Amino acid sequence: MAVPVGVDTHTYPDTIYLSAARDTDMVRTGLDGAGPDTSEHLAQASDEAQSGWEQTVEDMRRMAADRADTGYETVTIAAGDTTPKPPSSGDTDEWGLSYVVPSNFADDFLDAYEQATFEETGVYQAESMGFAFVVTECLDHDANIALFIAGTYQLQFAAPLVRTAMDRDQMYTHVQKIDGTHLGTIEHDDPSAFFPDPERIYAYEM
């Protein structure tokens, strides 16, 4: 069971957070057919990733329901793709977790983004089979708006972003549409909420 990281003082009394299967690394042993079959490992990883993602989205919805019960307007977004971007990727210096959202969620995000000043962040995450499953909650207590974004990414690609975030003591969430249209950026002042154990992520680096 994952532990919420970077949580604010507002509680979620009835929520079960981001439960996931045990963390298991896929290992390919030998090239001569001995040892576990690679295709079997890949199928297992795919199945567990799908299960972890479904659980993540379900948990996000429970969190949002708890917030709604306390009077918040809530927006939940399940990203179609999540990329841990270091500054060296792409044509700009934009870095952070970059989420691609389906077009039908774009207006919901913009409505919340344009109304709110997000001054508080809660990050909830779990790991399984080399994947990170994360829900970021962005809060504006004055406007009573809670934005939830769920995503998943492979830990082996995250190390360059983690180093940047820890070195600069900042973190960013970027949201864009499938066609690349940038919808908004949210700044976070505590990267350790996203990466509480950087060395663990560095160990996945290839």
MIDOSE-1310 file (N, C-alpha, C; in nm, 2 decimals, decimal comma, always signed):
residues 206
mavp	+0,08/-0,12/+0,00/+0,00/+0,00/+0,00/+0,09/+0,12/+0,00; +0,07/+0,21/-0,09/+0,15/+0,33/-0,10/+0,11/+0,43/+0,00; +0,20/+0,52/+0,04/+0,18/+0,62/+0,14/+0,17/+0,76/+0,06; +0,07/+0,84/+0,10/+0,06/+0,97/+0,03/+0,18/+1,06/+0,07
vgvd	+0,24/+1,12/-0,03/+0,36/+1,20/-0,01/+0,33/+1,35/-0,03; +0,38/+1,44/+0,05/+0,35/+1,58/+0,04/+0,21/+1,62/+0,06; +0,15/+1,55/+0,16/+0,01/+1,57/+0,19/-0,02/+1,69/+0,27; -0,13/+1,76/+0,24/-0,16/+1,88/+0,32/-0,23/+1,83/+0,45
thty	-0,28/+1,92/+0,53/-0,34/+1,89/+0,65/-0,49/+1,85/+0,64; -0,54/+1,86/+0,52/-0,68/+1,82/+0,51/-0,68/+1,67/+0,48; -0,77/+1,60/+0,55/-0,77/+1,45/+0,55/-0,87/+1,40/+0,45; -0,85/+1,27/+0,42/-0,94/+1,19/+0,34/-0,98/+1,07/+0,42
pdti	-1,08/+1,08/+0,50/-1,11/+0,98/+0,60/-1,14/+0,84/+0,54; -1,20/+0,83/+0,42/-1,24/+0,70/+0,38/-1,17/+0,65/+0,25; -1,06/+0,71/+0,22/-1,00/+0,68/+0,09/-0,89/+0,58/+0,11; -0,89/+0,48/+0,01/-0,78/+0,39/+0,00/-0,68/+0,44/-0,10
ylsa	-0,56/+0,46/-0,07/-0,47/+0,52/-0,16/-0,38/+0,43/-0,24; -0,39/+0,44/-0,37/-0,30/+0,38/-0,47/-0,23/+0,25/-0,42; -0,32/+0,15/-0,40/-0,26/+0,02/-0,37/-0,21/-0,04/-0,50; -0,10/-0,11/-0,49/-0,04/-0,17/-0,61/+0,03/-0,30/-0,57
ardt	+0,05/-0,38/-0,68/+0,12/-0,50/-0,66/+0,26/-0,48/-0,61; +0,33/-0,58/-0,56/+0,46/-0,56/-0,51/+0,55/-0,52/-0,62; +0,66/-0,44/-0,59/+0,75/-0,40/-0,69/+0,84/-0,51/-0,73; +0,83/-0,55/-0,86/+0,91/-0,66/-0,91/+0,99/-0,62/-1,03
dmvr	+1,12/-0,63/-1,04/+1,20/-0,60/-1,16/+1,20/-0,71/-1,25; +1,18/-0,68/-1,38/+1,19/-0,78/-1,49/+1,34/-0,81/-1,52; +1,38/-0,93/-1,51/+1,52/-0,96/-1,54/+1,53/-1,06/-1,65; +1,61/-1,04/-1,75/+1,63/-1,13/-1,86/+1,76/-1,21/-1,83
tgld	+1,75/-1,34/-1,82/+1,87/-1,42/-1,78/+1,91/-1,50/-1,90; +2,02/-1,48/-1,95/+2,08/-1,56/-2,06/+2,02/-1,53/-2,20; +2,09/-1,57/-2,30/+2,04/-1,55/-2,44/+2,02/-1,68/-2,51; +2,03/-1,79/-2,43/+2,02/-1,92/-2,50/+1,89/-1,99/-2,47
gagp	+1,79/-1,92/-2,42/+1,66/-1,98/-2,40/+1,65/-2,03/-2,25; +1,76/-2,03/-2,18/+1,75/-2,07/-2,04/+1,69/-1,96/-1,95; +1,62/-2,00/-1,85/+1,57/-1,89/-1,76/+1,43/-1,85/-1,81; +1,37/-1,76/-1,74/+1,23/-1,71/-1,77/+1,22/-1,66/-1,91
dtse	+1,11/-1,69/-1,97/+1,08/-1,65/-2,11/+1,06/-1,50/-2,11; +1,12/-1,43/-2,20/+1,11/-1,28/-2,21/+0,97/-1,24/-2,24; +0,90/-1,31/-2,33/+0,77/-1,27/-2,37/+0,67/-1,29/-2,25; +0,70/-1,39/-2,16/+0,62/-1,41/-2,04/+0,63/-1,29/-1,95
hlaq	+0,76/-1,24/-1,93/+0,78/-1,13/-1,84/+0,71/-1,00/-1,90; +0,72/-0,98/-2,03/+0,66/-0,87/-2,09/+0,51/-0,87/-2,07; +0,45/-0,99/-2,09/+0,31/-1,00/-2,07/+0,27/-0,97/-1,93; +0,35/-1,02/-1,83/+0,32/-1,00/-1,69/+0,33/-0,85/-1,66
asde	+0,43/-0,79/-1,71/+0,45/-0,64/-1,69/+0,33/-0,56/-1,74; +0,29/-0,60/-1,86/+0,18/-0,53/-1,93/+0,05/-0,55/-1,85; +0,03/-0,67/-1,80/-0,10/-0,69/-1,72/-0,09/-0,62/-1,59; +0,02/-0,62/-1,52/+0,03/-0,55/-1,39/+0,03/-0,40/-1,41
aqsg	+0,08/-0,35/-1,52/+0,08/-0,20/-1,55/-0,07/-0,16/-1,57; -0,14/-0,24/-1,65/-0,28/-0,21/-1,67/-0,36/-0,21/-1,54; -0,34/-0,31/-1,46/-0,41/-0,33/-1,33/-0,37/-0,21/-1,24; -0,24/-0,17/-1,24/-0,20/-0,06/-1,16/-0,26/+0,07/-1,20
weqt	-0,27/+0,09/-1,33/-0,33/+0,21/-1,39/-0,48/+0,22/-1,35; -0,55/+0,11/-1,37/-0,70/+0,11/-1,33/-0,72/+0,14/-1,19; -0,63/+0,09/-1,10/-0,64/+0,11/-0,96/-0,61/+0,26/-0,93; -0,51/+0,32/-1,00/-0,48/+0,46/-0,98/-0,59/+0,55/-1,02
vedm	-0,66/+0,52/-1,13/-0,77/+0,61/-1,17/-0,89/+0,59/-1,07; -0,91/+0,47/-1,02/-1,01/+0,45/-0,92/-0,99/+0,52/-0,79; -0,86/+0,52/-0,75/-0,82/+0,59/-0,63/-0,84/+0,74/-0,65; -0,80/+0,79/-0,76/-0,81/+0,94/-0,79/-0,96/+0,98/-0,78
rrma	-1,05/+0,90/-0,83/-1,19/+0,93/-0,82/-1,24/+0,93/-0,68; -1,19/+0,84/-0,60/-1,23/+0,83/-0,46/-1,18/+0,96/-0,38; -1,05/+1,00/-0,41/-1,00/+1,12/-0,35/-1,09/+1,24/-0,39; -1,12/+1,25/-0,52/-1,20/+1,36/-0,56/-1,34/+1,36/-0,49
adra	-1,40/+1,24/-0,48/-1,53/+1,23/-0,41/-1,52/+1,28/-0,27; -1,41/+1,25/-0,20/-1,39/+1,30/-0,06/-1,38/+1,45/-0,06; -1,30/+1,51/-0,15/-1,29/+1,65/-0,16/-1,43/+1,71/-0,19; -1,50/+1,66/-0,28/-1,64/+1,71/-0,31/-1,73/+1,71/-0,19
dtgy	-1,71/+1,61/-0,11/-1,79/+1,60/+0,01/-1,77/+1,71/+0,11; -1,65/+1,77/+0,10/-1,61/+1,88/+0,19/-1,63/+2,02/+0,12; -1,70/+2,02/+0,01/-1,74/+2,14/-0,06/-1,65/+2,19/-0,17; -1,56/+2,11/-0,22/-1,47/+2,15/-0,32/-1,53/+2,12/-0,46
etvt	-1,50/+2,21/-0,56/-1,53/+2,17/-0,70/-1,41/+2,09/-0,74; -1,43/+1,97/-0,80/-1,33/+1,89/-0,83/-1,32/+1,86/-0,98; -1,20/+1,84/-1,03/-1,18/+1,81/-1,17/-1,08/+1,69/-1,17; -1,11/+1,58/-1,24/-1,03/+1,46/-1,24/-0,99/+1,44/-1,39
iaag	-0,86/+1,42/-1,41/-0,80/+1,39/-1,54/-0,71/+1,27/-1,54; -0,75/+1,17/-1,62/-0,66/+1,06/-1,65/-0,58/+1,08/-1,77; -0,45/+1,11/-1,76/-0,37/+1,14/-1,88/-0,36/+1,02/-1,97; -0,36/+1,06/-2,10/-0,34/+0,95/-2,20/-0,19/+0,91/-2,21
dttp	-0,10/+1,01/-2,17/+0,04/+0,98/-2,18/+0,11/+1,07/-2,08; +0,21/+1,02/-2,01/+0,29/+1,09/-1,91/+0,44/+1,08/-1,94; +0,51/+1,19/-1,95/+0,65/+1,18/-1,98/+0,73/+1,26/-1,88; +0,83/+1,19/-1,82/+0,92/+1,27/-1,73/+1,03/+1,34/-1,81
kpps	+1,01/+1,47/-1,83/+1,09/+1,55/-1,92/+1,20/+1,62/-1,85; +1,33/+1,60/-1,88/+1,44/+1,68/-1,83/+1,45/+1,80/-1,93; +1,53/+1,90/-1,89/+1,55/+2,02/-1,97/+1,61/+1,99/-2,11; +1,68/+1,89/-2,12/+1,75/+1,86/-2,25/+1,66/+1,80/-2,36
sgdt	+1,54/+1,77/-2,32/+1,45/+1,71/-2,42/+1,36/+1,81/-2,49; +1,34/+1,79/-2,62/+1,25/+1,89/-2,69/+1,32/+2,01/-2,73; +1,25/+2,11/-2,78/+1,30/+2,23/-2,84/+1,31/+2,34/-2,73; +1,25/+2,32/-2,62/+1,24/+2,42/-2,51/+1,31/+2,37/-2,39
dewg	+1,32/+2,46/-2,29/+1,38/+2,42/-2,16/+1,27/+2,37/-2,06; +1,15/+2,35/-2,11/+1,04/+2,30/-2,03/+1,08/+2,16/-1,97; +1,06/+2,15/-1,84/+1,09/+2,02/-1,78/+0,99/+1,99/-1,67; +0,98/+1,87/-1,63/+0,88/+1,83/-1,53/+0,80/+1,71/-1,58
lsyv	+0,69/+1,68/-1,52/+0,60/+1,57/-1,57/+0,51/+1,64/-1,67; +0,51/+1,58/-1,79/+0,43/+1,64/-1,90/+0,32/+1,54/-1,93; +0,20/+1,59/-1,92/+0,08/+1,50/-1,94/+0,01/+1,54/-2,07; -0,03/+1,44/-2,15/-0,11/+1,46/-2,26/-0,25/+1,42/-2,22
vpsn	-0,35/+1,51/-2,24/-0,48/+1,48/-2,20/-0,58/+1,47/-2,32; -0,67/+1,38/-2,31/-0,77/+1,37/-2,42/-0,84/+1,50/-2,44; -0,89/+1,53/-2,56/-0,95/+1,65/-2,60/-1,07/+1,68/-2,51; -1,15/+1,57/-2,47/-1,27/+1,59/-2,39/-1,24/+1,64/-2,25
fadd	-1,11/+1,63/-2,21/-1,07/+1,67/-2,07/-1,01/+1,81/-2,08; -0,98/+1,86/-2,20/-0,90/+1,99/-2,21/-0,98/+2,10/-2,15; -1,11/+2,11/-2,18/-1,19/+2,22/-2,13/-1,21/+2,22/-1,98; -1,22/+2,10/-1,93/-1,23/+2,08/-1,78/-1,11/+2,13/-1,71
flda	-0,99/+2,10/-1,77/-0,87/+2,14/-1,71/-0,86/+2,30/-1,72; -0,89/+2,35/-1,84/-0,88/+2,50/-1,85/-0,97/+2,57/-1,76; -1,09/+2,52/-1,74/-1,18/+2,59/-1,65/-1,12/+2,60/-1,51; -1,07/+2,49/-1,46/-1,01/+2,49/-1,33/-0,88/+2,58/-1,33
yeqa	-0,80/+2,56/-1,43/-0,67/+2,63/-1,43/-0,68/+2,78/-1,44; -0,78/+2,83/-1,51/-0,80/+2,97/-1,53/-0,87/+3,04/-1,41; -0,94/+2,96/-1,33/-1,00/+3,01/-1,21/-0,91/+3,01/-1,08; -0,82/+2,91/-1,08/-0,75/+2,88/-0,96/-0,61/+2,94/-0,95
tfee	-0,57/+2,96/-0,83/-0,43/+2,98/-0,80/-0,38/+2,86/-0,71; -0,32/+2,77/-0,76/-0,29/+2,65/-0,69/-0,17/+2,67/-0,60; -0,20/+2,68/-0,47/-0,09/+2,70/-0,37/-0,05/+2,58/-0,29; -0,12/+2,47/-0,31/-0,08/+2,35/-0,23/-0,09/+2,23/-0,32
tgvy	+0,00/+2,13/-0,30/+0,01/+2,01/-0,38/+0,01/+1,89/-0,29; -0,06/+1,79/-0,33/-0,05/+1,65/-0,27/-0,02/+1,56/-0,37; +0,08/+1,47/-0,35/+0,13/+1,37/-0,44/+0,11/+1,23/-0,38; +0,04/+1,15/-0,46/+0,02/+1,01/-0,41/+0,07/+0,91/-0,52
qaes	+0,15/+0,81/-0,48/+0,21/+0,73/-0,58/+0,24/+0,59/-0,53; +0,25/+0,50/-0,63/+0,29/+0,36/-0,60/+0,38/+0,32/-0,72; +0,45/+0,21/-0,69/+0,54/+0,15/-0,80/+0,50/+0,00/-0,82; +0,51/-0,04/-0,94/+0,50/-0,18/-0,97/+0,56/-0,22/-1,10
mgfa	+0,65/-0,32/-1,10/+0,71/-0,37/-1,23/+0,78/-0,26/-1,30; +0,85/-0,17/-1,23/+0,92/-0,06/-1,30/+0,84/+0,05/-1,35; +0,71/+0,06/-1,31/+0,63/+0,17/-1,35/+0,59/+0,25/-1,22; +0,58/+0,38/-1,24/+0,53/+0,47/-1,13/+0,39/+0,51/-1,17
fvvt	+0,30/+0,50/-1,07/+0,16/+0,54/-1,08/+0,14/+0,66/-0,99; +0,10/+0,77/-1,04/+0,10/+0,89/-0,96/-0,03/+0,97/-0,98; -0,08/+1,03/-0,87/-0,19/+1,12/-0,87/-0,14/+1,25/-0,81; -0,15/+1,36/-0,88/-0,11/+1,49/-0,83/-0,24/+1,57/-0,80
ecld	-0,25/+1,62/-0,68/-0,37/+1,70/-0,64/-0,32/+1,84/-0,63; -0,38/+1,93/-0,70/-0,35/+2,07/-0,69/-0,47/+2,15/-0,63; -0,44/+2,23/-0,53/-0,55/+2,28/-0,44/-0,55/+2,43/-0,44; -0,66/+2,49/-0,46/-0,69/+2,63/-0,43/-0,79/+2,64/-0,32
hdan	-0,75/+2,66/-0,19/-0,85/+2,65/-0,08/-0,94/+2,77/-0,08; -0,90/+2,89/-0,13/-0,98/+3,00/-0,13/-1,10/+2,99/-0,23; -1,07/+2,93/-0,34/-1,17/+2,91/-0,45/-1,24/+2,78/-0,43; -1,19/+2,69/-0,34/-1,25/+2,56/-0,32/-1,24/+2,48/-0,45
ialf	-1,12/+2,48/-0,51/-1,10/+2,40/-0,64/-0,99/+2,30/-0,61; -1,02/+2,17/-0,65/-0,92/+2,06/-0,64/-0,91/+2,00/-0,78; -0,79/+2,00/-0,83/-0,76/+1,94/-0,96/-0,68/+1,82/-0,94; -0,72/+1,71/-0,99/-0,65/+1,58/-0,98/-0,60/+1,54/-1,12
iagt	-0,47/+1,50/-1,13/-0,42/+1,45/-1,26/-0,35/+1,32/-1,23; -0,39/+1,21/-1,30/-0,34/+1,08/-1,28/-0,25/+1,05/-1,40; -0,14/+0,98/-1,38/-0,05/+0,94/-1,49/+0,04/+0,82/-1,45; +0,10/+0,76/-1,54/+0,19/+0,66/-1,52/+0,31/+0,67/-1,62
yqlq	+0,43/+0,63/-1,57/+0,55/+0,64/-1,65/+0,65/+0,53/-1,61; +0,74/+0,50/-1,70/+0,84/+0,40/-1,67/+0,96/+0,47/-1,59; +0,99/+0,41/-1,48/+1,10/+0,47/-1,39/+1,23/+0,47/-1,46; +1,26/+0,38/-1,55/+1,39/+0,38/-1,62/+1,42/+0,51/-1,70
faap	+1,32/+0,59/-1,73/+1,33/+0,71/-1,80/+1,33/+0,84/-1,71; +1,31/+0,82/-1,58/+1,29/+0,94/-1,50/+1,41/+1,00/-1,44; +1,52/+0,93/-1,43/+1,64/+0,98/-1,36/+1,69/+1,12/-1,40; +1,70/+1,15/-1,53/+1,74/+1,29/-1,56/+1,65/+1,40/-1,51
lvrt	+1,52/+1,37/-1,51/+1,42/+1,47/-1,45/+1,44/+1,48/-1,30; +1,46/+1,37/-1,24/+1,47/+1,37/-1,09/+1,59/+1,45/-1,05; +1,71/+1,43/-1,12/+1,83/+1,51/-1,09/+1,80/+1,66/-1,10; +1,74/+1,69/-1,21/+1,71/+1,84/-1,23/+1,62/+1,89/-1,12
amdr	+1,51/+1,82/-1,09/+1,42/+1,87/-0,99/+1,49/+1,88/-0,85; +1,57/+1,79/-0,82/+1,63/+1,79/-0,69/+1,74/+1,90/-0,68; +1,82/+1,92/-0,80/+1,92/+2,02/-0,80/+1,86/+2,16/-0,80; +1,75/+2,18/-0,87/+1,69/+2,31/-0,87/+1,58/+2,34/-0,77
dqmy	+1,55/+2,23/-0,69/+1,45/+2,25/-0,58/+1,32/+2,30/-0,63; +1,27/+2,25/-0,75/+1,15/+2,29/-0,81/+1,09/+2,17/-0,88; +0,97/+2,18/-0,92/+0,90/+2,07/-1,00/+0,79/+2,14/-1,07; +0,76/+2,08/-1,19/+0,65/+2,14/-1,28/+0,56/+2,03/-1,33
thvq	+0,43/+2,07/-1,34/+0,34/+1,98/-1,41/+0,29/+2,06/-1,54; +0,31/+1,99/-1,65/+0,27/+2,05/-1,78/+0,15/+1,97/-1,84; +0,06/+2,04/-1,89/-0,06/+1,97/-1,95/-0,08/+2,02/-2,09; -0,09/+1,92/-2,18/-0,11/+1,96/-2,32/-0,21/+1,86/-2,39
kidg	-0,26/+1,91/-2,50/-0,35/+1,82/-2,58/-0,27/+1,73/-2,67; -0,34/+1,63/-2,73/-0,28/+1,53/-2,81/-0,20/+1,60/-2,93; -0,26/+1,71/-2,98/-0,20/+1,78/-3,10/-0,08/+1,87/-3,06; -0,04/+1,87/-2,93/+0,07/+1,95/-2,88/+0,03/+2,08/-2,82
thlg	-0,09/+2,12/-2,83/-0,13/+2,25/-2,78/-0,11/+2,25/-2,63; -0,03/+2,35/-2,58/+0,00/+2,37/-2,44/-0,12/+2,43/-2,37; -0,17/+2,36/-2,26/-0,29/+2,41/-2,19/-0,25/+2,49/-2,06; -0,14/+2,45/-2,00/-0,11/+2,52/-1,88/+0,01/+2,45/-1,80
tieh	+0,07/+2,52/-1,72/+0,18/+2,47/-1,63/+0,16/+2,51/-1,49; +0,18/+2,41/-1,40/+0,17/+2,44/-1,26/+0,30/+2,41/-1,19; +0,35/+2,51/-1,11/+0,47/+2,50/-1,04/+0,46/+2,44/-0,90; +0,55/+2,36/-0,86/+0,55/+2,30/-0,73/+0,68/+2,33/-0,66
ddps	+0,68/+2,36/-0,54/+0,80/+2,40/-0,47/+0,87/+2,29/-0,39; +0,82/+2,17/-0,40/+0,87/+2,06/-0,32/+0,89/+1,94/-0,41; +1,01/+1,92/-0,47/+1,02/+1,81/-0,56/+1,03/+1,67/-0,48; +1,06/+1,68/-0,36/+1,07/+1,55/-0,28/+0,93/+1,49/-0,26
affp	+0,82/+1,57/-0,28/+0,69/+1,52/-0,28/+0,67/+1,42/-0,39; +0,73/+1,45/-0,51/+0,72/+1,37/-0,62/+0,83/+1,25/-0,62; +0,94/+1,28/-0,57/+1,05/+1,19/-0,57/+1,11/+1,18/-0,43; +1,04/+1,11/-0,34/+1,09/+1,10/-0,20/+1,22/+1,02/-0,18
dper	+1,25/+0,93/-0,28/+1,37/+0,85/-0,27/+1,44/+0,85/-0,40; +1,51/+0,96/-0,43/+1,58/+0,97/-0,56/+1,67/+0,85/-0,60; +1,74/+0,80/-0,50/+1,84/+0,70/-0,53/+1,77/+0,57/-0,58; +1,65/+0,55/-0,54/+1,57/+0,43/-0,58/+1,54/+0,45/-0,73
iyay	+1,51/+0,57/-0,78/+1,48/+0,59/-0,92/+1,61/+0,59/-1,00; +1,72/+0,64/-0,95/+1,85/+0,63/-1,02/+1,89/+0,49/-1,05; +1,85/+0,40/-0,96/+1,88/+0,26/-0,98/+1,82/+0,19/-1,10; +1,71/+0,26/-1,15/+1,64/+0,21/-1,27/+1,71/+0,26/-1,40
em	+1,80/+0,35/-1,39/+1,86/+0,41/-1,50/+1,94/+0,31/-1,59; +1,92/+0,32/-1,72/+1,99/+0,23/-1,81/+2,11/+0,29/-1,88
